[in-house]
Amino acid sequence: MPADAILAPEAALQRILVVDDDAEILRLVQDKLEGAGFEVLTASSAEQALQVIERRGLPHLAIVDVIMPGLNGFELCEKLQEFSDLPVIFLSAVDEQETVIQGISRFAEDYIIKPFSPRELAVRVERVLRRMGDYTYTFDPITQVDGHLAVDLAHRRAFVGGQPVALTPTETKLLYILMRNAGRIVTADFLLRRLWPLKEVFEDALRVHIHRLRQKIEPNANQPEYILTERGIGYSFPNSPERTAER
């Protein structure tokens, strides 16, 4: 396992990534959210945002402008969806109805139109994060689960017994969702909707991806310790190694 793999402290501040090419907006949002008790990372482009994530790990939520030089906000979200189900709030001067509808239906939990109230933005951030629930794992560049498993979401790979194992985009996103909800049961229906929001996919396909992911990360795929089946409901991921010993 890489020497820089660390276990994130459970008491870490919730981390927000703000992506906007307007430096004044970045300062305004950063000041308001830091005052509300969040850790805030900033990026002036989508490309820089991806670099920040590779260097610092996934945030708990991203606030993203739609129109930016280079990759736009929708294109950034498409890249993020290759390895995560990161909650996003769009903050944009674009107020055309079709753009707003597309943004919310495909990518975002919320869409705020500029000019905006910083106080309202902070309240909306808190509302989205409450709905997402507490994270047991803070997603640093490499998130250590236990002595056997570590996960590098941005590069779509796991370290299993210290050895790198490549993950597909669907496997990475699936693992992200389960780890984000560690200690809670995630229904199969929820997983289907989050993994394939624009497609009609049935539970058999989900079972195939669960099986393949178990083959890659479990010490014994026939007796899983990480991806646990909750019969008739869905799946869960342990919030601590000790939890698996009780099952």
N, C-alpha and C positions, 0 to 999 in steps of 0.2 A: 504494500500500500504506500502511496506517495507520502513523503515526509510532511507535506503541507496539509494533509488531511486532518481536520480537527472536528471535535464535537462542539456544535454551537451551544452557547449557554441558553437555557430555557428562559431566562429572564431578560433576554435581549430585547431592545426596543423594536417595535414594528417598523419595518423599513419601506420607505416609499421612493420610487424612482420617478422623477419628473423629466419629461422629454419635450423640449420646445426650443425653437431657434431664436426666440426673443429673450435676450438676457434679462430684461426688466421683469418679464413674466416669471422666469426662473427664480430671480431673487425674491419676488413678491410671494410666490407659492412656497418657496423654501422657508422664508421667515415665518409665514403663518403656520405651516405644518410643524416646524421645529418648536414653535411656541405652544403647539397643541400636544407636544410630547413624542413626536415621531423622529426617527432617524431619516434624513432626506439625502438622497443621491440625485445628482442632476446630470443631464446630457443635452447638448445643443443640436443633436441630430440622431436619427435612428441608428446610424452606423456607430456613433459614439455610445449610444445606449447599449448596444450589443457588446461592445468592448467593456463597458462598466459591469455588465452582468457576468462576463467571463472572468473579470478580475475580482469582483466583490460577491458574486452569487446572485440568485434571484431575490428580488424584493417581495414583500407581501402584497404590494399593489403598485401599478404604474399609472401615472397621469400623462397622457400622450396628446400632443398636437396632431392635427390631421395633415395640414399642408406644411411640409418642410422640404428644404433642398435635399436631393438624393432620394432615399427611400421615404415615402410618405408614411403617415401613421398607420394606415391599413396594411401596408406592406410590412411594416415592423411587426404588427400583430400576427400576420401570417407566419413570419419567422419564429416568433415566440411560441406559436401554437405547435411548432414542430417538436418542441421538447417540454412544453408546460401547458397549464391551464390558468395562467396568471390573470388575476382580476385586473381589468383596465377601466379607467375613466377617461373618455376623450374630453379635452379642453380645447375648443376650437372656435374660430370666427366664422367657420362655414356653417350656415344655418339652413341650407337647402334641405327640404323634408326627406328627399330620397337618400341623401348622404347620412342624415341622422338615423334614419331607419336602418340603412345598411350597417352603420357602425354598431348599433345596439343589437341587431339581429345576428350579426356575424362575430363580433369581437368583444363588445364592451358591456360592463354592468351599468354604465351611466354615460350621459353625454351632456356636457355643460357648454353653453355658448358664451363666447367673449363678447363684450366686456362682462365680467363676472364678479361676484362677491367672494372675497377670500374666506370669509366666515362661512358662507354657504358651502364652499368647496370643502372646507375642513369637516363640516357636518356630514356631507355626502360620503367623504372618505371613511369616516367613522362608521356610517351606516353599512357600507359595503363590507368593511372588515368585520363588523359584528355578525353579519349574515354568513360570512365565511367561517367564523369560529376561530378558536385559538389554534395556533400551529404548535404541535409538539416539536417539529423540526424547523429550524431556521435554515434556509437553503443557502449555505455558503458555497464557494466555488466547488469544494468537495465536502459533501455532508456525510459524516461518519455515523452509521446506524449502530454498529457494534464491531467487535473484532473481526468478524467475517465479511461484512458488507459495508461498502461506501459507495456514494452515488455522485456522479459528475453530470448534472442535467444538461448544462449548456453544450457539452461535447457529446451528449447522448451515449454515455457509457457508465458501467458500474465497475467497481473493483471488488472482485470476489476472491477471498483468500489472498488478497494482494495483487491479483492478476486482472488486467483490464479486460472487460467484456463489452463488445459493442451492442448497443440497443437500437432498435428501429424507432422512428419518430412516435409511432403509436405506443410502443412499449414504454418509451420515456415519459410520454404524457400520462399514461396509465399509472406508472409508478409515482409520478408527481402528485396526481390526484389522491392516491391512496396514502402517501406519506403526509400530504397536507392535512388529511383527515385522520391521522394516526390516532388509534384508540376509539374511533367511532366506526360504525357500520356504514358503508357506502352502498347504496342500492344499485342493483344491476341497471335499472332504468336510468338513474342519474349518470352512471358511467357511460351508457350508450349515448345520452344526450350531450355530454361534454366531450366525448371523444369524436363523435361524428354528428355535429350539430346540424349539418345541411343534408344528411343522408338518412334513409331508413335502413338501419342495420339491426339485425336480430341478435338475441342473446347467444346463439351458437357461435357467432363470430367473436363475441367478447370472450367466450370460454377458450377459444383457440388462442387468443392473445394472452390470456391469463396463463394457459398451459405453457406457451413458449417462454414467457417471462419467468415462470417458475423454473423451467429447465435451465435458465441462465443464471439465476441468482440464489436459488435455494441450495443448502447443503444436501438435502434429499428432497427432490421434487415430489415424491410420493407421500412425504410427511412434511408439508410446508411449515416454515416458521415465520415467514414474512407476509405472504399473501394468503390470508386465511379465508376459507369459505364459510359464510354464514348462511346455512342452508335455507333455501326459500326466500332469502332476502337479497344477499349480495356478497360483499367482500370487506375485509378489514386488514389494516396493517398495525402491528403492535406499536404502542407508544413507548415501550421499553423492552429490552431483551427478556426481562423476567416474565413479562406477560405471556410469552409463548410457552413457558414451562407449566403454566396453569391449564393449558388447553389440551 
